[in-house]
Amino acid sequence: MNSLIRHCAIVLFALCLALVSPLVSVLAAAEQPDAAQRYYERGAALLRKGDLAAASEAAKKAIALNPSSAEAHHLLGLIYFKEKKAAQAVDAFTLAIKLEAGLSRCLERSGRGLSDSRRSVEAEQAPQAGDRD
């Protein structure tokens, strides 16, 4: 009788594992977009602070967790642009545009980022009041 109970317990345990394993992977997959979003938000905040290295790392983690995130690719493109890595910025923006369902929204964000960067470069290059002498 003990061997029958032991056998039933093993079969029941195996059935539980077979039923729970897919649920665990589904739950883990559901958590990834949240983690990716947190990395994206962290990267955006770091970019605003000017910490490009940390922002790049956060954006890349967001992409690793959610490769189809147009926002994360766009963020990485902005970071590359600020780092003066034009080819990589174009690649990231292009991928973001491909992934973005609303193409115009992504283009608008890219244009705004490029415009802000252009204005900051122009401000840096503008002659200062003391430079005119």
N, CA and C atoms as an extended XYZ file, in Angstrom:
399
Properties=species:S:1:pos:R:3:atomname:S:1:resname:S:1:resid:I:1 pbc="F F F"
N         0.811       -1.192        0.000 N   MET     1
C         0.000        0.000        0.000 CA  MET     1
C         0.856        1.259        0.000 C   MET     1
N         1.969        1.236        0.744 N   ASN     2
C         2.856        2.395        0.794 CA  ASN     2
C         3.430        2.732       -0.578 C   ASN     2
N         3.765        1.698       -1.343 N   SER     3
C         4.335        1.966       -2.669 CA  SER     3
C         3.275        2.580       -3.591 C   SER     3
N         2.020        2.187       -3.447 N   LEU     4
C         0.953        2.778       -4.243 CA  LEU     4
C         0.760        4.256       -3.896 C   LEU     4
N         0.798        4.574       -2.617 N   ILE     5
C         0.672        5.969       -2.181 CA  ILE     5
C         1.870        6.776       -2.675 C   ILE     5
N         3.062        6.214       -2.568 N   ARG     6
C         4.274        6.886       -3.028 CA  ARG     6
C         4.191        7.143       -4.538 C   ARG     6
N         3.738        6.124       -5.284 N   HIS     7
C         3.604        6.249       -6.734 CA  HIS     7
C         2.580        7.337       -7.087 C   HIS     7
N         1.458        7.356       -6.405 N   CYS     8
C         0.430        8.373       -6.643 CA  CYS     8
C         0.954        9.771       -6.305 C   CYS     8
N         1.714        9.883       -5.246 N   ALA     9
C         2.278       11.174       -4.855 CA  ALA     9
C         3.255       11.670       -5.915 C   ALA     9
N         4.073       10.774       -6.468 N   ILE    10
C         5.027       11.147       -7.512 CA  ILE    10
C         4.286       11.598       -8.772 C   ILE    10
N         3.254       10.849       -9.151 N   VAL    11
C         2.481       11.210      -10.337 CA  VAL    11
C         1.781       12.552      -10.122 C   VAL    11
N         1.215       12.750       -8.956 N   LEU    12
C         0.544       14.010       -8.644 CA  LEU    12
C         1.533       15.174       -8.676 C   LEU    12
N         2.721       14.971       -8.114 N   PHE    13
C         3.754       15.998       -8.125 CA  PHE    13
C         4.158       16.331       -9.567 C   PHE    13
N         4.342       15.316      -10.400 N   ALA    14
C         4.715       15.528      -11.805 CA  ALA    14
C         3.614       16.288      -12.546 C   ALA    14
N         2.361       15.956      -12.283 N   LEU    15
C         1.254       16.675      -12.904 CA  LEU    15
C         1.218       18.141      -12.471 C   LEU    15
N         1.467       18.374      -11.198 N   CYS    16
C         1.497       19.760      -10.703 CA  CYS    16
C         2.604       20.548      -11.395 C   CYS    16
N         3.780       19.928      -11.530 N   LEU    17
C         4.875       20.605      -12.222 CA  LEU    17
C         4.521       20.904      -13.674 C   LEU    17
N         3.879       19.944      -14.322 N   ALA    18
C         3.501       20.129      -15.724 CA  ALA    18
C         2.494       21.262      -15.877 C   ALA    18
N         1.629       21.446      -14.897 N   LEU    19
C         0.634       22.506      -14.965 CA  LEU    19
C         1.186       23.861      -14.545 C   LEU    19
N         2.110       23.869      -13.584 N   VAL    20
C         2.617       25.119      -13.037 CA  VAL    20
C         3.731       25.707      -13.904 C   VAL    20
N         4.548       24.902      -14.543 N   SER    21
C         5.679       25.410      -15.337 CA  SER    21
C         5.262       26.427      -16.384 C   SER    21
N         4.255       26.143      -17.209 N   PRO    22
C         3.851       27.165      -18.187 CA  PRO    22
C         3.346       28.441      -17.531 C   PRO    22
N         2.692       28.324      -16.393 N   LEU    23
C         2.195       29.506      -15.708 CA  LEU    23
C         3.329       30.378      -15.204 C   LEU    23
N         4.394       29.770      -14.733 N   VAL    24
C         5.545       30.523      -14.239 CA  VAL    24
C         6.167       31.322      -15.374 C   VAL    24
N         6.329       30.702      -16.545 N   SER    25
C         6.925       31.435      -17.664 CA  SER    25
C         6.009       32.556      -18.148 C   SER    25
N         4.695       32.340      -18.096 N   VAL    26
C         3.749       33.393      -18.479 CA  VAL    26
C         3.830       34.550      -17.491 C   VAL    26
N         3.902       34.249      -16.208 N   LEU    27
C         4.009       35.298      -15.197 CA  LEU    27
C         5.325       36.054      -15.332 C   LEU    27
N         6.409       35.343      -15.597 N   ALA    28
C         7.706       36.000      -15.784 CA  ALA    28
C         7.674       36.905      -17.004 C   ALA    28
N         7.059       36.450      -18.075 N   ALA    29
C         6.958       37.268      -19.291 CA  ALA    29
C         6.111       38.509      -19.034 C   ALA    29
N         5.089       38.377      -18.213 N   ALA    30
C         4.238       39.524      -17.906 CA  ALA    30
C         4.986       40.567      -17.086 C   ALA    30
N         5.952       40.134      -16.287 N   GLU    31
C         6.724       41.061      -15.478 CA  GLU    31
C         7.780       41.794      -16.304 C   GLU    31
N         8.247       41.211      -17.415 N   GLN    32
C         9.308       41.821      -18.197 CA  GLN    32
C         8.943       43.200      -18.730 C   GLN    32
N         7.759       43.414      -19.293 N   PRO    33
C         7.445       44.767      -19.751 CA  PRO    33
C         7.488       45.794      -18.626 C   PRO    33
N         7.073       45.400      -17.418 N   ASP    34
C         7.143       46.320      -16.289 CA  ASP    34
C         8.590       46.667      -15.972 C   ASP    34
N         9.455       45.656      -15.954 N   ALA    35
C        10.878       45.897      -15.692 CA  ALA    35
C        11.484       46.717      -16.817 C   ALA    35
N        11.118       46.405      -18.052 N   ALA    36
C        11.624       47.165      -19.193 CA  ALA    36
C        11.170       48.616      -19.094 C   ALA    36
N         9.938       48.846      -18.691 N   GLN    37
C         9.424       50.209      -18.545 CA  GLN    37
C        10.187       50.955      -17.463 C   GLN    37
N        10.493       50.268      -16.374 N   ARG    38
C        11.257       50.913      -15.296 CA  ARG    38
C        12.652       51.304      -15.784 C   ARG    38
N        13.308       50.412      -16.541 N   TYR    39
C        14.624       50.750      -17.092 CA  TYR    39
C        14.517       51.914      -18.074 C   TYR    39
N        13.467       51.911      -18.897 N   TYR    40
C        13.258       53.004      -19.844 CA  TYR    40
C        13.112       54.331      -19.088 C   TYR    40
N        12.265       54.345      -18.083 N   GLU    41
C        12.036       55.572      -17.315 CA  GLU    41
C        13.309       56.027      -16.611 C   GLU    41
N        14.063       55.068      -16.090 N   ARG    42
C        15.343       55.401      -15.440 CA  ARG    42
C        16.302       56.000      -16.464 C   ARG    42
N        16.373       55.397      -17.644 N   GLY    43
C        17.251       55.893      -18.693 CA  GLY    43
C        16.873       57.295      -19.128 C   GLY    43
N        15.571       57.554      -19.260 N   ALA    44
C        15.111       58.886      -19.651 CA  ALA    44
C        15.478       59.924      -18.584 C   ALA    44
N        15.325       59.559      -17.323 N   ALA    45
C        15.682       60.478      -16.237 CA  ALA    45
C        17.189       60.742      -16.233 C   ALA    45
N        17.968       59.700      -16.451 N   LEU    46
C        19.424       59.863      -16.484 CA  LEU    46
C        19.856       60.709      -17.680 C   LEU    46
N        19.176       60.557      -18.797 N   LEU    47
C        19.483       61.385      -19.971 CA  LEU    47
C        19.202       62.852      -19.662 C   LEU    47
N        18.081       63.124      -18.997 N   ARG    48
C        17.763       64.514      -18.637 CA  ARG    48
C        18.817       65.101      -17.704 C   ARG    48
N        19.408       64.257      -16.855 N   LYS    49
C        20.454       64.715      -15.934 CA  LYS    49
C        21.810       64.829      -16.629 C   LYS    49
N        21.918       64.256      -17.831 N   GLY    50
C        23.175       64.338      -18.562 CA  GLY    50
C        24.115       63.170      -18.331 C   GLY    50
N        23.672       62.139      -17.615 N   ASP    51
C        24.503       60.956      -17.369 CA  ASP    51
C        24.306       59.981      -18.527 C   ASP    51
N        25.022       60.221      -19.616 N   LEU    52
C        24.807       59.450      -20.843 CA  LEU    52
C        25.193       57.984      -20.703 C   LEU    52
N        26.279       57.695      -19.989 N   ALA    53
C        26.719       56.300      -19.846 CA  ALA    53
C        25.668       55.473      -19.106 C   ALA    53
N        25.191       55.987      -17.996 N   ALA    54
C        24.175       55.259      -17.215 CA  ALA    54
C        22.850       55.201      -17.972 C   ALA    54
N        22.514       56.282      -18.683 N   ALA    55
C        21.277       56.297      -19.473 CA  ALA    55
C        21.343       55.247      -20.571 C   ALA    55
N        22.494       55.132      -21.218 N   SER    56
C        22.673       54.144      -22.279 CA  SER    56
C        22.525       52.727      -21.734 C   SER    56
N        23.123       52.489      -20.585 N   GLU    57
C        23.024       51.161      -19.960 CA  GLU    57
C        21.573       50.817      -19.627 C   GLU    57
N        20.837       51.770      -19.087 N   ALA    58
C        19.431       51.533      -18.737 CA  ALA    58
C        18.595       51.296      -19.996 C   ALA    58
N        18.839       52.079      -21.046 N   ALA    59
C        18.086       51.906      -22.297 CA  ALA    59
C        18.362       50.540      -22.909 C   ALA    59
N        19.614       50.111      -22.875 N   LYS    60
C        19.969       48.799      -23.423 CA  LYS    60
C        19.337       47.665      -22.625 C   LYS    60
N        19.219       47.839      -21.303 N   LYS    61
C        18.539       46.824      -20.478 CA  LYS    61
C        17.052       46.792      -20.809 C   LYS    61
N        16.468       47.959      -21.022 N   ALA    62
C        15.050       48.019      -21.401 CA  ALA    62
C        14.831       47.294      -22.722 C   ALA    62
N        15.741       47.488      -23.670 N   ILE    63
C        15.639       46.820      -24.966 CA  ILE    63
C        15.837       45.319      -24.832 C   ILE    63
N        16.774       44.907      -23.974 N   ALA    64
C        17.002       43.475      -23.771 CA  ALA    64
C        15.758       42.793      -23.205 C   ALA    64
N        15.053       43.496      -22.316 N   LEU    65
C        13.846       42.930      -21.712 CA  LEU    65
C        12.638       43.016      -22.634 C   LEU    65
N        12.605       44.048      -23.481 N   ASN    66
C        11.473       44.237      -24.388 CA  ASN    66
C        11.985       44.772      -25.727 C   ASN    66
N        12.510       43.872      -26.587 N   PRO    67
C        13.103       44.306      -27.847 CA  PRO    67
C        12.135       45.026      -28.783 C   PRO    67
N        10.852       44.895      -28.562 N   SER    68
C         9.885       45.545      -29.453 CA  SER    68
C         9.440       46.912      -28.928 C   SER    68
N        10.136       47.448      -27.926 N   SER    69
C         9.786       48.755      -27.376 CA  SER    69
C        10.363       49.865      -28.248 C   SER    69
N         9.481       50.512      -28.996 N   ALA    70
C         9.916       51.635      -29.839 CA  ALA    70
C        10.455       52.763      -28.966 C   ALA    70
N         9.843       52.977      -27.814 N   GLU    71
C        10.288       54.043      -26.923 CA  GLU    71
C        11.721       53.834      -26.462 C   GLU    71
N        12.076       52.589      -26.112 N   ALA    72
C        13.431       52.312      -25.641 CA  ALA    72
C        14.451       52.507      -26.765 C   ALA    72
N        14.109       52.082      -27.975 N   HIS    73
C        15.010       52.294      -29.114 CA  HIS    73
C        15.149       53.790      -29.412 C   HIS    73
N        14.049       54.516      -29.295 N   HIS    74
C        14.083       55.960      -29.508 CA  HIS    74
C        14.990       56.623      -28.464 C   HIS    74
N        14.851       56.214      -27.210 N   LEU    75
C        15.691       56.748      -26.141 CA  LEU    75
C        17.161       56.475      -26.431 C   LEU    75
N        17.458       55.260      -26.852 N   LEU    76
C        18.839       54.928      -27.180 CA  LEU    76
C        19.340       55.784      -28.337 C   LEU    76
N        18.483       56.058      -29.308 N   GLY    77
C        18.848       56.936      -30.413 CA  GLY    77
C        19.190       58.337      -29.930 C   GLY    77
N        18.393       58.861      -29.003 N   LEU    78
C        18.682       60.183      -28.441 CA  LEU    78
C        20.014       60.196      -27.707 C   LEU    78
N        20.280       59.119      -26.978 N   ILE    79
C        21.544       59.024      -26.241 CA  ILE    79
C        22.708       58.989      -27.224 C   ILE    79
N        22.597       58.155      -28.258 N   TYR    80
C        23.650       58.095      -29.270 CA  TYR    80
C        23.843       59.462      -29.931 C   TYR    80
N        22.755       60.162      -30.196 N   PHE    81
C        22.855       61.478      -30.820 CA  PHE    81
C        23.624       62.435      -29.911 C   PHE    81
N        23.303       62.415      -28.616 N   LYS    82
C        24.005       63.275      -27.656 CA  LYS    82
C        25.482       62.896      -27.570 C   LYS    82
N        25.782       61.612      -27.759 N   GLU    83
C        27.174       61.141      -27.730 CA  GLU    83
C        27.887       61.374      -29.062 C   GLU    83
N        27.180       62.001      -30.003 N   LYS    84
C        27.710       62.287      -31.340 CA  LYS    84
C        28.060       61.003      -32.102 C   LYS    84
N        27.229       59.972      -31.904 N   LYS    85
C        27.351       58.700      -32.630 CA  LYS    85
C        26.206       58.666      -33.643 C   LYS    85
N        26.380       59.414      -34.720 N   ALA    86
C        25.297       59.646      -35.672 CA  ALA    86
C        24.781       58.360      -36.315 C   ALA    86
N        25.674       57.482      -36.759 N   ALA    87
C        25.237       56.262      -37.444 CA  ALA    87
C        24.409       55.377      -36.518 C   ALA    87
N        24.855       55.247      -35.270 N   GLN    88
C        24.105       54.426      -34.325 CA  GLN    88
C        22.769       55.084      -33.967 C   GLN    88
N        22.763       56.413      -33.893 N   ALA    89
C        21.516       57.125      -33.607 CA  ALA    89
C        20.511       56.896      -34.727 C   ALA    89
N        20.973       56.991      -35.963 N   VAL    90
C        20.082       56.768      -37.109 CA  VAL    90
C        19.539       55.342      -37.080 C   VAL    90
N        20.392       54.363      -36.784 N   ASP    91
C        19.938       52.972      -36.707 CA  ASP    91
C        18.873       52.799      -35.628 C   ASP    91
N        19.111       53.390      -34.464 N   ALA    92
C        18.151       53.264      -33.358 CA  ALA    92
C        16.835       53.962      -33.701 C   ALA    92
N        16.917       55.163      -34.285 N   PHE    93
C        15.697       55.877      -34.676 CA  PHE    93
C        14.929       55.108      -35.750 C   PHE    93
N        15.663       54.537      -36.707 N   THR    94
C        15.014       53.776      -37.781 CA  THR    94
C        14.270       52.579      -37.218 C   THR    94
N        14.901       51.865      -36.284 N   LEU    95
C        14.245       50.714      -35.674 CA  LEU    95
C        13.044       51.164      -34.847 C   LEU    95
N        13.176       52.281      -34.150 N   ALA    96
C        12.052       52.794      -33.362 CA  ALA    96
C        10.876       53.129      -34.269 C   ALA    96
N        11.169       53.728      -35.410 N   ILE    97
C        10.103       54.079      -36.352 CA  ILE    97
C         9.425       52.824      -36.881 C   ILE    97
N        10.213       51.796      -37.171 N   LYS    98
C         9.631       50.548      -37.662 CA  LYS    98
C         8.733       49.908      -36.609 C   LYS    98
N         9.135       50.029      -35.359 N   LEU    99
C         8.376       49.404      -34.279 CA  LEU    99
C         7.176       50.237      -33.837 C   LEU    99
N         7.261       51.512      -34.048 N   GLU   100
C         6.216       52.422      -33.575 CA  GLU   100
C         4.950       52.268      -34.405 C   GLU   100
N         3.869       52.016      -33.730 N   ALA   101
C         2.590       51.902      -34.442 CA  ALA   101
C         2.156       53.269      -34.967 C   ALA   101
N         2.344       54.289      -34.161 N   GLY   102
C         2.015       55.651      -34.591 CA  GLY   102
C         3.273       56.333      -35.087 C   GLY   102
N         3.582       56.177      -36.345 N   LEU   103
C         4.819       56.678      -36.934 CA  LEU   103
C         5.009       58.171      -36.689 C   LEU   103
N         3.974       58.941      -36.813 N   SER   104
C         4.120       60.389      -36.669 CA  SER   104
C         4.545       60.776      -35.261 C   SER   104
N         4.064       60.050      -34.242 N   ARG   105
C         4.430       60.364      -32.862 CA  ARG   105
C         5.922       60.165      -32.640 C   ARG   105
N         6.465       59.091      -33.189 N   CYS   106
C         7.899       58.816      -33.042 CA  CYS   106
C         8.720       59.872      -33.780 C   CYS   106
N         8.282       60.230      -34.985 N   LEU   107
C         8.994       61.250      -35.748 CA  LEU   107
C         8.955       62.589      -35.015 C   LEU   107
N         7.821       62.900      -34.417 N   GLU   108
C         7.701       64.147      -33.675 CA  GLU   108
C         8.670       64.169      -32.507 C   GLU   108
N         8.756       63.059      -31.757 N   ARG   109
C         9.689       62.992      -30.624 CA  ARG   109
C        11.125       63.110      -31.112 C   ARG   109
N        11.455       62.441      -32.224 N   SER   110
C        12.811       62.510      -32.772 CA  SER   110
C        13.133       63.927      -33.196 C   SER   110
N        12.205       64.563      -33.878 N   GLY   111
C        12.420       65.932      -34.319 CA  GLY   111
C        12.604       66.883      -33.158 C   GLY   111
N        11.815       66.675      -32.110 N   ARG   112
C        11.934       67.520      -30.922 CA  ARG   112
C        13.301       67.328      -30.276 C   ARG   112
N        13.760       66.083      -30.181 N   GLY   113
C        15.066       65.804      -29.582 CA  GLY   113
C        16.193       66.388      -30.410 C   GLY   113
N        16.096       66.246      -31.731 N   LEU   114
C        17.123       66.800      -32.611 CA  LEU   114
C        17.119       68.321      -32.544 C   LEU   114
N        15.929       68.907      -32.495 N   SER   115
C        15.814       70.359      -32.421 CA  SER   115
C        16.408       70.890      -31.127 C   SER   115
N        16.109       70.221      -30.006 N   ASP   116
C        16.668       70.633      -28.715 CA  ASP   116
C        18.182       70.529      -28.729 C   ASP   116
N        18.706       69.456      -29.311 N   SER   117
C        20.152       69.274      -29.378 CA  SER   117
C        20.788       70.332      -30.261 C   SER   117
N        20.148       70.643      -31.388 N   ARG   118
C        20.680       71.659      -32.299 CA  ARG   118
C        20.741       73.012      -31.590 C   ARG   118
N        19.672       73.341      -30.847 N   ARG   119
C        19.660       74.621      -30.135 CA  ARG   119
C        20.767       74.684      -29.094 C   ARG   119
N        21.026       73.572      -28.389 N   SER   120
C        22.077       73.592      -27.369 CA  SER   120
C        23.453       73.715      -28.015 C   SER   120
N        23.650       73.070      -29.179 N   VAL   121
C        24.926       73.202      -29.888 CA  VAL   121
C        25.099       74.626      -30.384 C   VAL   121
N        24.041       75.230      -30.935 N   GLU   122
C        24.116       76.613      -31.413 CA  GLU   122
C        24.406       77.572      -30.266 C   GLU   122
N        23.817       77.299      -29.113 N   ALA   123
C        24.058       78.164      -27.956 CA  ALA   123
C        25.509       78.059      -27.503 C   ALA   123
N        26.072       76.848      -27.564 N   GLU   124
C        27.474       76.664      -27.178 CA  GLU   124
C        28.407       77.362      -28.160 C   GLU   124
N        28.033       77.400      -29.428 N   GLN   125
C        28.895       77.976      -30.457 CA  GLN   125
C        28.702       79.477      -30.611 C   GLN   125
N        27.650       80.028      -30.066 N   ALA   126
C        27.379       81.467      -30.197 CA  ALA   126
C        28.460       82.256      -29.456 C   ALA   126
N        28.902       83.360      -30.035 N   PRO   127
C        29.921       84.181      -29.363 CA  PRO   127
C        29.348       84.777      -28.084 C   PRO   127
N        30.168       84.784      -27.067 N   GLN   128
C        29.785       85.347      -25.789 CA  GLN   128
C        30.042       86.848      -25.809 C   GLN   128
N        29.452       87.596      -24.879 N   ALA   129
C        29.591       89.050      -24.835 CA  ALA   129
C        31.054       89.459      -24.696 C   ALA   129
N        31.831       88.728      -23.920 N   GLY   130
C        33.242       89.045      -23.715 CA  GLY   130
C        34.111       88.652      -24.883 C   GLY   130
N        33.619       87.805      -25.792 N   ASP   131
C        34.396       87.315      -26.940 CA  ASP   131
C        34.447       88.323      -28.061 C   ASP   131
N        33.616       89.356      -28.048 N   ARG   132
C        33.509       90.288      -29.158 CA  ARG   132
C        34.655       91.289      -29.214 C   ARG   132
N        35.372       91.433      -28.141 N   ASP   133
C        36.448       92.444      -28.114 CA  ASP   133
C        37.576       92.069      -28.961 C   ASP   133
